[in-house]
Amino acid sequence: MADVGFNQLCNWLRYRHLVLIDTLARTQNMHATAHEMNISQPAVSKMLREIEHQLDFEVFARLPRSMSLTDLGSHVARFAQIALNDTGQFVGQINHLRQGGHGLLKVGTIYAATALAVPAAIVRVKQQWPLLTLQVLEGTSANMLAMLEHKELDVVVARFTLDRHRELFEFQALAPEPLCLVTGSQHPLAGASEVPLADLGSWPWVIYPTGTPMRVRVEQAFVEAGMQTPENTVETVSLQTTMQLLQTTPAVAMLAESMAEPEIRAGRLTRLALPFPLVLADYGVITRRNEVPQWSAKAFIDALLSGPDALRGAPQTP
């Protein structure tokens, strides 16, 4: 099997090839791909044969009822998705600039950073470039980093969740994330001077999904106390759902202090007194390694790093 040559690839590869690979990877069906691309099914088959001939390996395995990616094909499909996302962003930026705007910046963030750091940075950037459009998406660190890797986002405010993230991304610490245990203000534990962790296992919990840093910290706290993680749980990353459940059920939750503090001040939540601190690793600004951020991303990052939540000093490793 001969190596794939860079110049050779540049000479024959077309965007329609990438669209076909991406579409077929999603649909796993020739007929559906042909319908979505508005071409005939024989044209799809011919184009796929051309791609596999040029690459000198099968991208898709032909199964009786579907088409599945081969191991090498998974790398091809990932490249196609990233290239198409990058192109879509380029088209959006160009059109926006032609219409007199300052471009488009897509930001992903975990919920804790939305309390202060991200809104403050948005205000500073918009004061200087009012026609810059910012799209802000909230979610878990894992989801935000997956979107950053596939170029669906320009910059992320989160924390690493996998070791491989350290190879893919640059990280600049912003702030630690103190946590607190809370209940609704009507919970029987509300107002107790001290609540042993052992007493919490019998109550229902609203908890982050498995694999998230918040979930890991909850499980660690129970392990340190020699207990199992509570079994009566609702898993969600939705702050609105968490708040509603805490106020209407006798549930317990671990939240970032920045998220819980406004609800505590308003009297809707009560902080439980515990004899040990609860802190997550620093969250920070994350960008793709070996890629210079566009000017708007650089401006947003500068605003974050000089904002109220920023840690002073050199970039750190989480």
Secondary structure, 3 states (H helix, E strand, C coil): CCCCCHHHHHHHCCHHHHHHHHHHHHHCCHHHHHHHHCCCHHHHHHHHHHHHHHHCCCCEEECCCCEEECHHHHHHHHHHHHHHHHHHHHHHHHHHHHCCCCCEEEEEECHHHHCCHHHHHHHHHHHHCCCCEEEEEECCHHHHHHHHHCCCCCEEEECCCCCCHHHHEEEEEEEEEEEEEEEECCCCCCCCCCCCHHHHCCCCEEECCCCCHHHHHHHHHHHHCCCCCCCCEEECCCHHHHHHHHHHCCCEEEEEHHHHHHHHHCCCEEECCCCCCCEEEEEEEEEECCCCCCHHHHHHHHHHHCCCCCCCCCCCCC
